[in-house]
Amino acid sequence: MHYDNKKIAQIAKIAFLYYKKNKNQEEISKLMSIARPTISKLISEAKDLSLVDFKIKYPWRDKELEKQITNKFNINEAIVIECLNNSEEEVITEIGIAAANYFSNIIDKVKNVGISWGQSLSSMIEQLNTKNSSVVNIIQMIGATGYENKNYDGPLLAQYLSKKLNSQCLMIHAPLVVGNKEIAKSLMNDNTIKNILKKISNLDIAFVGIGCVELKNNSLYKTGYISEEELNKIKNEGAIGDICAHYYDINGKELDIDINNRIIGAKLSDLKKIKNVVGVASGLVKSKAVYSALIGKYLNTIIIDSELAKSLLNL
């Protein structure tokens, strides 16, 4: 329905009285000399005309836990969403919404964005509104798993995010894990791959997932790169968690083990050169991995659920 400016101004005033001044429909009817049923109709039309913007603070953030996490680990920012005993899938969705909200608030301040892999990052991108932004490059931080049918694989996430933001996508055209360290060294010295890896150190922001060494949650095991026996060997070598498929120990120190020497992508030392590394994770199973990543100083910002936050404070 087409309205002239005077009519739209009238509807805007009714919406203002209703939403901002907390007047009920009967009060507005008397003030505006308009029948109450018409007031109800016009309040609804105010939303249709985009005269009313709602900002819903969901998922709800626990400010006290955020303060405690920030102080304990001396990081830039912690975003902790209140967990309502939801399913794992629902928590990942809520974490994704929180990460998308965070990214949206700073998106016009960044030009080069890195992305690793993981379900939480996939959820973040899914929740992100498509828009033109100042982002120039989306950079894939790790090689491909070969399971590109999975929506959390590195190349798919980089491409998905670049399409959402109308940005260029710079991809690492190589597998995530290769047969031995000599092959890895050769590929990392390839000019195309080397040039992309160099750009990682100059990222304005990087979003990374945080992996653990529990069998059912380990990404390399789930994608078939390593066997249960190999994962047990990695655990016995002191691994507690990984970022960009590089494993570190309980003290956050990168391990000099075979698997780390066979990975194509950003190293843990590269993360420390990035202006803002945002770790996105959920679930108590990630407690030790996230804790060690924080004390290893790989993360500047963390986006987690409240149960995980409480666990970190008790470690």
N, C-alpha and C positions, 0 to 999 in steps of 0.2 A: 504494500500500500504506500502511495506517495503522499507525503505531508509537506506543507510549506514550512518555512523557518519558524513562524510564530507557533505553529502546532508542535513542532519538535521542541521549541523552547518550553512550551507548557508541559510536555511529557517529561522533559529533563527536570523541571522544577518539582513535579510530582515524585519522581524517583529520588531527588535530593531530600525531600521531606520524609519520604518513607525509609530510605536506607541510611541517611546521615543524621537526620533529626529524630529518628525513631517514632515518627507520627504514625498512628494506625490509619487504616483506610477511612474510617468514619470521620476522624479529625481532618484529614486531607480533603474529604468531600465537603465539609463545612467551610474550610479555609478557601477552597478553590471554587465553591459553588458549582460543583459537578457531582452528578449522581454517583453513589458508591459503586454500583456495578461497573460504571465506566472507569472509575479510578482503578479498580482491579484489572481491567483490560489494559489500561494504559501503562500500568506498572509492568505487566508482562511484555508489552510492546517496547518498553524502554530497553529491555535486554535484546530484543530482536533488532533494534536500531543501533546497537552497540553504544548506548548511552551509559551503560553500567558495566564496569569491569570488576570482576571478583578476583581477589587474591586469597587463595585458601592455603593456609600454612600446613601443608601435608606433603610428605610425612612429618610428624611432629618431632622437633629436635629437643634433646635433653641438654640444656645449656650448662648445667652444673657438671655433667660428665664431660662435656666438651672442654670446659675450663680445666678440669683435673687432668685430662689426657694431654692437653696442650702444655700444661705446666710440667707434668712428669717427664715428657719426652722432648720438651723444648722444641716444638715444631711451630710452624706458622699458623696452622689452623686445624681444628678437628671438627668434623661434622658427624654427630652421633644421632641416629634416628631411634626413636622409642620403639622397641619391639613389642608387638602385641601377641606373642606366642603364635605367630602365623607359620604357615608351612615354609619350607626352604625356598620354594618357588616364589611365594609372596614376598618374603624378605628380600630376595634378589631384585624383584620388581621395585620395591620401595627404595632400596639402595640405589637402583638405577635412576629413579625419579630425583632423589637427593643429589646425585652426581650431575644429572642434567640441569637441575636448578643452579648448582654451583657454577657449572660451565657457562650457562646462559648469562650469569651475572658478570663474568669476566671476559666473555668472548670477544668483545670489541677492543680489548687491550692486548690481544695476542695475534701473532701472524703465523708462527710455526708451531704445530701441535703434533706430538708423538702419541702413538697408541700401540699397546702390546696385544694381549689377548685375554679372554676370560668371559664367563657368563655375565658377570656384573657390568663389565664394560659394554657388552652387547646390549644389556638392558638400558644403560645410560644413553647409548646412541638411539635406541628405539624410542625413548621418551623425549629426546631432544627435538624441539620444533625446527622444521626446515626454514632456513633464512639465509639471506645474504649477510656476510659478515666481513670483518677485516682479515680473517684467516686466509692466508695465501697457500700454505702447504700442509697437508696431512701426511705424516711420515710413518710408515710401517716400521716398527722397531725390532721385529724378529722375522725370521724366515717362515716359510709356510709348512704346515704340518702334513699336507697332503690329504687332509680331511676337510676340504673347502665346502663340503655339504653341511658342516657344523657352523652355526651362526656366530660362534665365538672365536673362530680362527682368525689369526692376524691379518692376512690379506683381505678377507671379507670385511672385517671391521674397519680397516683403513679405507677401503672403497666405499663402504656404507656411509662413513662419517664424511668423506669428501663430497659425496653426492648431496648429503643433507645440507652442507655448508657452501656448496658451489665452489669448492676449492680444488687445487691440484693435488693428486695423490702420488706420492713417491714410494715405490714398492721395492722390496728386496726380492729379486727373482732368484731365490735359492731355497733349498729345504731348511727347516729349522735345525734338524740334527743330521749330521753326516757320519760316515763310517769310522773315521779316525781324525786325529788332530792335524795330520798333514793335509788332508782334503779341506778341512776347515780353514787352515791357514792360507791355502791357495785361493779359496773362494773369497775370503776376507780381503785378499790383496787384489781381487778383480777390480778394475777401475770404477765400474758402475756401482758395485756394492760398496766399495770403499768410500766413494763420494757421498752416498746416502748415509753411511755410518758416521761420517764426519759431521753431517748436519745435525745428528742427534745431540751432540754436545752443545749446540747452539739453539736448542729448542726453547721456546718461551714457556711451554708447559708440556708435561707428559702424563698420560693416564696409564697406570699399570695395575694389573691384577697381582695378587699375592698367592702363590701356591704353597701347598703343604705336602708332607710326605706320607699321608694316610692313603692307603691303596685306592679306595673308592673315590677319593677326591683329587688324586694326582693326575694332572693334565697329560704328562708325557706317557703315563701308563694307559690312560683312557684313549689316547690317540694311537696307541700301538707302537710307539717309538721304543719303549722299554718294557721288559717283562717284569713279572712280580719278583723274580729272583734278582734282576738288575736293580729294581727299586729298593729291595732289602739291602743290597750292597751299598747303594747310595746312602741309605739311612745309617748303616754301620760305619760309613766313612765320616759321619758326623753331621749330615744334612738335616736341617730343621725346616727349611722353606726355600722358595725360589721366587725370583722376579725375572721376567724375560727368560725363563728356563735356566737361569744361572743359580746354582745352589749356594747357600751360606749356612754357617753353623749357628749354634745357640747364642753366640756373641755377635752375630751379624757379620762375621768375617767370611769373605768369599773363599770357597774351598778350591784347592788345587787338585781336582779329581778328574777322571777321564771324561765324564759327561759334560762338564763345563768347558772342556777343551774341544768339544765336538759341536758346539752350538754356534749357529750363524745368527748374529744380531747384536744388539746393544749389550755391553758388559756392565756389571754392577758399578765399576769405576766410572763409566760414562754417566750414570745417573747423577753422580755427585757434581757434575758440571752443568746440569740443567737447572734453570732458574726455579722451577716449581714442579716437583714430582708428586703427583696425586695418587696415593694408593687407595684402591677401592676393594673392599672385602666384607664378607659377612660369615657368621657362624662360629660357634665355639671351637670347631675343629681347626680353625685358622689361628687360634690364640697365640701359640708359640711362634708360628711363622711371622705373624704381624709384629709381635713383640720384638723379635730379633731383627726384623727389618727396620724397626724404629730405632733401636739402640745402635744399629749399624749405620744410621744416618743416611739411609737411602731415600727417605720420604720427607717431604716438606709439609704435606697436607694429607690427612687421612679421612676417609668417608666410610663409616662402619655402623653396625647396629649396636644397640645399648647392651645386649648381653655380652657381645665381644668386648665392648669398652670396659665393662665391669671386670671381666676376666683379665684384661691387660693391666688394670690397676692393682690386681691381686698377685700378679706374677713378680 
